[in-house]
């Protein structure tokens, strides 16, 4: 599961940045045709018993952009992508598409009581 390794990297980075502070929310940007459920589940599992336990994960979806050797550059739609395979709408070239890692946008710390 590729998503699990992405979330593991995200959690490690959040823990590093937050130090010993309790985290209430994490906001990320993500470009993928995959459903957010796997990312959310992995986040819940990987944050158990950490300073991120109970934190919410906010996912901002961004468009997938691709560049094909034929010269096509543009947004990949769900019609163009099957799993991790991209079919160019101009030339029908089929090839793997890579998705960027989860981009960490914001870490919100819990209020100190």
N, CA, C and O atoms as a DFTB+ gen file, in Angstrom:
452 C
 N C O
     1  1       0.851      -1.182       0.000
     2  2       0.000       0.000       0.000
     3  2       0.895       1.244       0.000
     4  3       1.518       1.578       1.008
     5  1       0.944       1.895      -1.111
     6  2       1.759       3.100      -1.285
     7  2       1.330       4.202      -0.318
     8  3       2.167       4.947       0.191
     9  1       0.052       4.300      -0.073
    10  2      -0.466       5.358       0.787
    11  2       0.079       5.243       2.205
    12  3       0.319       6.257       2.859
    13  1       0.275       4.018       2.685
    14  2       0.784       3.817       4.043
    15  2       2.176       4.424       4.196
    16  3       2.459       5.070       5.205
    17  1       3.036       4.227       3.219
    18  2       4.383       4.800       3.319
    19  2       4.336       6.326       3.231
    20  3       5.119       7.004       3.897
    21  1       3.427       6.878       2.417
    22  2       3.275       8.330       2.351
    23  2       2.850       8.900       3.697
    24  3       3.385       9.913       4.150
    25  1       1.896       8.250       4.326
    26  2       1.387       8.734       5.609
    27  2       2.438       8.551       6.706
    28  3       2.547       9.387       7.603
    29  1       3.208       7.468       6.641
    30  2       4.269       7.257       7.626
    31  2       5.283       8.400       7.569
    32  3       5.723       8.893       8.608
    33  1       5.654       8.819       6.360
    34  2       6.568       9.956       6.205
    35  2       5.941      11.240       6.751
    36  3       6.608      12.034       7.414
    37  1       4.665      11.432       6.467
    38  2       3.950      12.609       6.952
    39  2       3.924      12.651       8.479
    40  3       4.213      13.684       9.083
    41  1       3.580      11.530       9.095
    42  2       3.497      11.463      10.553
    43  2       4.869      11.720      11.172
    44  3       4.977      12.450      12.157
    45  1       5.903      11.133      10.609
    46  2       7.262      11.365      11.115
    47  2       7.622      12.850      11.067
    48  3       8.179      13.393      12.021
    49  1       7.298      13.499       9.949
    50  2       7.609      14.923       9.811
    51  2       6.804      15.770      10.799
    52  3       7.339      16.715      11.379
    53  1       5.533      15.441      10.994
    54  2       4.698      16.172      11.952
    55  2       5.236      16.017      13.364
    56  3       5.290      16.985      14.122
    57  1       5.631      14.807      13.715
    58  2       6.172      14.563      15.056
    59  2       7.476      15.335      15.247
    60  3       7.718      15.890      16.318
    61  1       8.304      15.371      14.226
    62  2       9.572      16.101      14.312
    63  2       9.311      17.591      14.529
    64  3       9.930      18.221      15.386
    65  1       8.388      18.145      13.744
    66  2       8.111      19.585      13.833
    67  2       7.392      19.971      15.116
    68  3       7.645      21.041      15.669
    69  1       6.498      19.112      15.595
    70  2       5.706      19.440      16.783
    71  2       6.479      19.208      18.076
    72  3       6.130      19.761      19.118
    73  1       7.510      18.406      18.012
    74  2       8.258      18.109      19.235
    75  2       7.364      17.389      20.223
    76  3       6.738      16.385      19.882
    77  1       7.299      17.891      21.438
    78  2       6.473      17.248      22.462
    79  2       5.061      17.829      22.540
    80  3       4.257      17.389      23.362
    81  1       4.756      18.806      21.700
    82  2       3.426      19.430      21.706
    83  2       2.377      18.470      21.147
    84  3       2.668      17.637      20.288
    85  1       1.169      18.602      21.647
    86  2       0.046      17.795      21.159
    87  2      -0.525      18.458      19.914
    88  3      -0.774      19.664      19.899
    89  1      -0.730      17.664      18.871
    90  2      -1.234      18.168      17.595
    91  2      -2.738      17.946      17.516
    92  3      -3.224      16.852      17.804
    93  1      -3.476      18.983      17.124
    94  2      -4.934      18.855      17.000
    95  2      -5.376      18.629      15.557
    96  3      -6.415      18.014      15.316
    97  1      -4.591      19.124      14.595
    98  2      -4.980      18.957      13.187
    99  2      -3.752      19.061      12.286
   100  3      -2.778      19.749      12.592
   101  1      -3.840      18.355      11.173
   102  2      -2.806      18.390      10.146
   103  2      -3.511      18.619       8.821
   104  3      -4.481      17.935       8.495
   105  1      -3.012      19.595       8.051
   106  2      -3.588      19.880       6.740
   107  2      -2.549      19.543       5.675
   108  3      -1.385      19.929       5.781
   109  1      -2.994      18.807       4.637
   110  2      -2.105      18.412       3.548
   111  2      -2.752      18.710       2.200
   112  3      -3.968      18.875       2.102
   113  1      -1.919      18.777       1.165
   114  2      -2.386      18.815      -0.224
   115  2      -2.019      17.489      -0.844
   116  3      -0.961      16.925      -0.562
   117  1      -2.925      16.984      -1.710
   118  2      -2.685      15.676      -2.295
   119  2      -3.295      15.613      -3.678
   120  3      -4.423      16.055      -3.896
   121  1      -2.545      15.065      -4.600
   122  2      -2.990      14.911      -5.984
   123  2      -2.952      13.433      -6.327
   124  3      -1.878      12.866      -6.528
   125  1      -4.108      12.816      -6.395
   126  2      -4.182      11.392      -6.705
   127  2      -5.613      11.033      -7.071
   128  3      -6.560      11.645      -6.578
   129  1      -5.767      10.035      -7.940
   130  2      -7.122       9.581      -8.246
   131  2      -7.674       8.673      -7.147
   132  3      -8.863       8.353      -7.137
   133  1      -6.815       8.266      -6.234
   134  2      -7.231       7.364      -5.160
   135  2      -8.168       8.079      -4.197
   136  3      -8.155       9.305      -4.087
   137  1      -8.974       7.294      -3.508
   138  2      -9.915       7.817      -2.529
   139  2      -9.166       8.223      -1.262
   140  3      -8.143       7.626      -0.927
   141  1      -9.665       9.224      -0.565
   142  2      -9.031       9.720       0.658
   143  2      -9.141       8.750       1.828
   144  3      -8.399       8.879       2.801
   145  1     -10.055       7.778       1.753
   146  2     -10.297       6.877       2.883
   147  2      -9.044       6.144       3.336
   148  3      -8.808       6.016       4.538
   149  1      -8.235       5.660       2.395
   150  2      -7.026       4.923       2.773
   151  2      -6.036       5.826       3.493
   152  3      -5.378       5.401       4.443
   153  1      -5.929       7.068       3.043
   154  2      -5.046       8.028       3.701
   155  2      -5.543       8.307       5.122
   156  3      -4.757       8.327       6.069
   157  1      -6.832       8.516       5.259
   158  2      -7.419       8.790       6.579
   159  2      -7.210       7.606       7.527
   160  3      -6.834       7.797       8.684
   161  1      -7.452       6.389       7.043
   162  2      -7.281       5.200       7.880
   163  2      -5.830       5.023       8.311
   164  3      -5.553       4.733       9.475
   165  1      -4.910       5.196       7.371
   166  2      -3.487       5.063       7.695
   167  2      -3.080       6.110       8.728
   168  3      -2.316       5.809       9.645
   169  1      -3.579       7.331       8.589
   170  2      -3.261       8.402       9.537
   171  2      -3.756       8.031      10.936
   172  3      -3.033       8.208      11.916
   173  1      -4.959       7.528      11.029
   174  2      -5.523       7.137      12.326
   175  2      -4.685       6.041      12.975
   176  3      -4.384       6.110      14.167
   177  1      -4.312       5.043      12.203
   178  2      -3.524       3.925      12.737
   179  2      -2.125       4.372      13.155
   180  3      -1.652       4.010      14.231
   181  1      -1.468       5.156      12.308
   182  2      -0.075       5.534      12.567
   183  2       0.093       6.611      13.630
   184  3       1.205       6.848      14.103
   185  1      -0.992       7.259      14.007
   186  2      -0.888       8.304      15.030
   187  2      -1.341       7.839      16.404
   188  3      -1.259       8.598      17.369
   189  1      -1.818       6.602      16.507
   190  2      -2.252       6.085      17.807
   191  2      -1.099       6.131      18.799
   192  3       0.036       5.784      18.472
   193  1      -1.409       6.564      20.016
   194  2      -0.451       6.622      21.124
   195  2       0.738       7.542      20.826
   196  3       1.841       7.320      21.325
   197  1       0.504       8.579      20.006
   198  2       1.531       9.588      19.739
   199  2       0.942      10.952      20.073
   200  3      -0.218      11.048      20.473
   201  1       1.736      12.004      19.909
   202  2       1.245      13.365      20.135
   203  2       0.199      13.770      19.095
   204  3      -0.447      14.808      19.232
   205  1       0.036      12.948      18.058
   206  2      -0.958      13.231      17.021
   207  2      -2.241      12.417      17.209
   208  3      -3.173      12.546      16.416
   209  1      -2.296      11.596      18.230
   210  2      -3.464      10.747      18.472
   211  2      -4.704      11.623      18.618
   212  3      -4.741      12.514      19.468
   213  1      -5.708      11.376      17.802
   214  2      -6.946      12.150      17.833
   215  2      -6.938      13.375      16.943
   216  3      -7.966      14.035      16.790
   217  1      -5.791      13.692      16.351
   218  2      -5.720      14.853      15.450
   219  2      -6.536      14.573      14.191
   220  3      -6.631      13.429      13.745
   221  1      -7.113      15.608      13.633
   222  2      -7.835      15.462      12.382
   223  2      -6.871      15.666      11.212
   224  3      -5.925      16.449      11.294
   225  1      -7.132      14.951      10.138
   226  2      -6.350      15.101       8.915
   227  2      -7.242      15.760       7.873
   228  3      -8.251      15.193       7.454
   229  1      -6.858      16.968       7.460
   230  2      -7.610      17.707       6.449
   231  2      -6.871      17.571       5.126
   232  3      -5.694      17.916       5.022
   233  1      -7.574      17.065       4.116
   234  2      -6.952      16.829       2.815
   235  2      -7.507      17.805       1.795
   236  3      -8.707      17.820       1.522
   237  1      -6.630      18.614       1.239
   238  2      -6.993      19.526       0.157
   239  2      -6.594      18.836      -1.151
   240  3      -5.413      18.589      -1.394
   241  1      -7.567      18.533      -1.972
   242  2      -7.296      17.856      -3.235
   243  2      -6.843      18.879      -4.271
   244  3      -7.437      19.950      -4.393
   245  1      -5.798      18.549      -5.009
   246  2      -5.324      19.410      -6.090
   247  2      -5.291      18.594      -7.372
   248  3      -5.139      17.372      -7.347
   249  1      -5.435      19.285      -8.482
   250  2      -5.496      18.616      -9.780
   251  2      -4.170      17.932     -10.111
   252  3      -3.097      18.411      -9.746
   253  1      -4.271      16.815     -10.800
   254  2      -3.084      16.106     -11.274
   255  2      -2.684      16.711     -12.606
   256  3      -3.511      16.840     -13.509
   257  1      -1.427      17.081     -12.731
   258  2      -0.908      17.608     -13.986
   259  2       0.088      16.620     -14.556
   260  3       0.894      16.041     -13.827
   261  1       0.027      16.431     -15.861
   262  2       0.914      15.470     -16.518
   263  2       1.573      16.098     -17.739
   264  3       1.065      17.051     -18.331
   265  1       2.715      15.533     -18.092
   266  2       3.430      15.900     -19.307
   267  2       3.680      14.617     -20.086
   268  3       4.291      13.684     -19.565
   269  1       3.214      14.561     -21.328
   270  2       3.396      13.384     -22.177
   271  2       4.498      13.674     -23.193
   272  3       4.665      14.821     -23.608
   273  1       5.250      12.655     -23.599
   274  2       6.278      12.861     -24.623
   275  2       5.736      13.446     -25.937
   276  3       6.494      14.025     -26.715
   277  1       4.427      13.294     -26.182
   278  2       3.861      13.833     -27.419
   279  2       3.730      15.349     -27.378
   280  3       3.438      15.984     -28.392
   281  1       3.950      15.927     -26.192
   282  2       3.826      17.372     -26.045
   283  2       2.603      17.794     -25.260
   284  3       2.458      18.964     -24.907
   285  1       1.713      16.836     -24.982
   286  2       0.530      17.179     -24.188
   287  2       0.951      17.526     -22.765
   288  3       1.680      16.776     -22.116
   289  1       0.486      18.657     -22.303
   290  2       0.689      19.072     -20.922
   291  2      -0.654      19.549     -20.417
   292  3      -1.294      20.397     -21.038
   293  1      -1.076      19.012     -19.305
   294  2      -2.356      19.469     -18.782
   295  2      -2.825      18.669     -17.596
   296  3      -2.082      17.893     -16.996
   297  1      -4.060      18.882     -17.285
   298  2      -4.695      18.232     -16.145
   299  2      -5.118      16.823     -16.533
   300  3      -5.724      16.607     -17.583
   301  1      -4.794      15.882     -15.679
   302  2      -5.261      14.511     -15.881
   303  2      -6.599      14.372     -15.168
   304  3      -6.711      14.684     -13.983
   305  1      -7.592      13.913     -15.873
   306  2      -8.903      13.710     -15.269
   307  2      -9.047      12.249     -14.873
   308  3      -8.205      11.421     -15.223
   309  1     -10.093      11.935     -14.157
   310  2     -10.325      10.543     -13.758
   311  2     -10.532       9.656     -14.982
   312  3     -10.330       8.445     -14.897
   313  1     -10.933      10.234     -16.123
   314  2     -11.073       9.457     -17.361
   315  2      -9.717       9.071     -17.936
   316  3      -9.613       8.089     -18.670
   317  1      -8.677       9.834     -17.610
   318  2      -7.336       9.600     -18.146
   319  2      -6.495       8.686     -17.272
   320  3      -5.458       8.196     -17.721
   321  1      -6.911       8.446     -16.043
   322  2      -6.094       7.697     -15.096
   323  2      -6.858       6.474     -14.599
   324  3      -8.007       6.571     -14.169
   325  1      -6.191       5.320     -14.669
   326  2      -6.742       4.080     -14.134
   327  2      -5.679       3.534     -13.185
   328  3      -4.612       3.102     -13.620
   329  1      -5.979       3.555     -11.878
   330  2      -4.966       3.156     -10.896
   331  2      -3.813       4.143     -10.958
   332  3      -3.975       5.329     -10.671
   333  1      -2.633       3.630     -11.342
   334  2      -1.454       4.485     -11.478
   335  2      -1.009       4.551     -12.937
   336  3       0.160       4.804     -13.228
   337  1      -1.952       4.320     -13.850
   338  2      -1.666       4.343     -15.283
   339  2      -2.394       5.521     -15.914
   340  3      -3.587       5.726     -15.691
   341  1      -1.647       6.296     -16.710
   342  2      -2.189       7.462     -17.403
   343  2      -2.312       7.134     -18.886
   344  3      -1.390       6.584     -19.486
   345  1      -3.457       7.476     -19.473
   346  2      -3.669       7.346     -20.912
   347  2      -3.799       8.755     -21.465
   348  3      -4.753       9.469     -21.154
   349  1      -2.826       9.154     -22.293
   350  2      -2.811      10.512     -22.836
   351  2      -4.045      10.751     -23.703
   352  3      -4.325       9.959     -24.603
   353  1      -4.786      11.828     -23.446
   354  2      -5.978      12.114     -24.239
   355  2      -5.657      12.544     -25.670
   356  3      -6.535      12.522     -26.532
   357  1      -4.403      12.937     -25.933
   358  2      -4.021      13.369     -27.276
   359  2      -3.530      12.204     -28.135
   360  3      -3.990      12.022     -29.262
   361  1      -2.588      11.411     -27.598
   362  2      -1.957      10.381     -28.440
   363  2      -2.250       8.958     -27.985
   364  3      -1.846       8.007     -28.654
   365  1      -2.942       8.791     -26.868
   366  2      -3.302       7.491     -26.304
   367  2      -2.097       6.696     -25.795
   368  3      -2.203       5.489     -25.575
   369  1      -0.961       7.356     -25.607
   370  2       0.180       6.690     -24.991
   371  2      -0.209       6.294     -23.575
   372  3      -0.845       7.059     -22.850
   373  1       0.184       5.086     -23.198
   374  2      -0.123       4.579     -21.867
   375  2       1.182       4.510     -21.087
   376  3       2.187       4.006     -21.588
   377  1       1.163       5.012     -19.878
   378  2       2.354       4.963     -19.055
   379  2       2.044       5.200     -17.599
   380  3       0.963       5.672     -17.247
   381  1       3.000       4.871     -16.758
   382  2       2.776       5.093     -15.317
   383  2       2.755       6.577     -15.012
   384  3       3.407       7.379     -15.680
   385  1       2.008       6.914     -14.012
   386  2       1.953       8.287     -13.545
   387  2       2.399       8.279     -12.085
   388  3       1.989       7.413     -11.312
   389  1       3.220       9.220     -11.719
   390  2       3.643       9.308     -10.329
   391  2       2.903      10.469      -9.679
   392  3       2.663      11.508     -10.293
   393  1       2.559      10.261      -8.451
   394  2       1.832      11.274      -7.701
   395  2       2.765      11.859      -6.659
   396  3       3.550      11.133      -6.049
   397  1       2.688      13.153      -6.451
   398  2       3.562      13.747      -5.433
   399  2       3.188      13.256      -4.044
   400  3       2.059      12.834      -3.794
   401  1       4.142      13.319      -3.168
   402  2       3.885      12.957      -1.782
   403  2       2.843      13.901      -1.203
   404  3       2.533      14.947      -1.773
   405  1       2.320      13.507      -0.072
   406  2       1.423      14.407       0.634
   407  2       2.213      15.648       1.005
   408  3       3.245      15.557       1.670
   409  1       1.740      16.793       0.584
   410  2       2.422      18.051       0.895
   411  2       1.881      18.602       2.208
   412  3       0.702      18.939       2.313
   413  1       2.734      18.689       3.183
   414  2       2.340      19.219       4.485
   415  2       2.125      20.724       4.372
   416  3       3.032      21.464       3.991
   417  1       0.925      21.165       4.703
   418  2       0.565      22.582       4.607
   419  2       0.579      23.242       5.982
   420  3       1.089      24.350       6.140
   421  1       0.015      22.553       6.976
   422  2      -0.137      23.172       8.290
   423  2      -0.248      22.113       9.375
   424  3      -0.847      21.056       9.179
   425  1       0.341      22.420      10.520
   426  2       0.164      21.623      11.733
   427  2      -0.420      22.555      12.773
   428  3       0.165      23.591      13.090
   429  1      -1.585      22.183      13.308
   430  2      -2.181      22.993      14.366
   431  2      -1.980      22.260      15.712
   432  3      -2.287      21.077      15.859
   433  1      -1.465      23.005      16.656
   434  2      -1.202      22.433      17.979
   435  2      -2.408      22.628      18.873
   436  3      -3.147      23.604      18.741
   437  1      -2.599      21.689      19.784
   438  2      -3.702      21.783      20.731
   439  2      -3.427      22.909      21.713
   440  3      -2.275      23.180      22.053
   441  1      -4.477      23.558      22.161
   442  2      -4.342      24.619      23.153
   443  2      -3.840      24.036      24.469
   444  3      -4.275      22.967      24.896
   445  1      -2.940      24.741      25.088
   446  2      -2.413      24.305      26.374
   447  2      -3.395      24.698      27.453
   448  3      -3.884      25.827      27.486
   449  1      -3.681      23.751      28.342
   450  2      -4.660      24.034      29.407
   451  2      -3.975      24.290      30.700
   452  3      -4.633      24.546      31.708
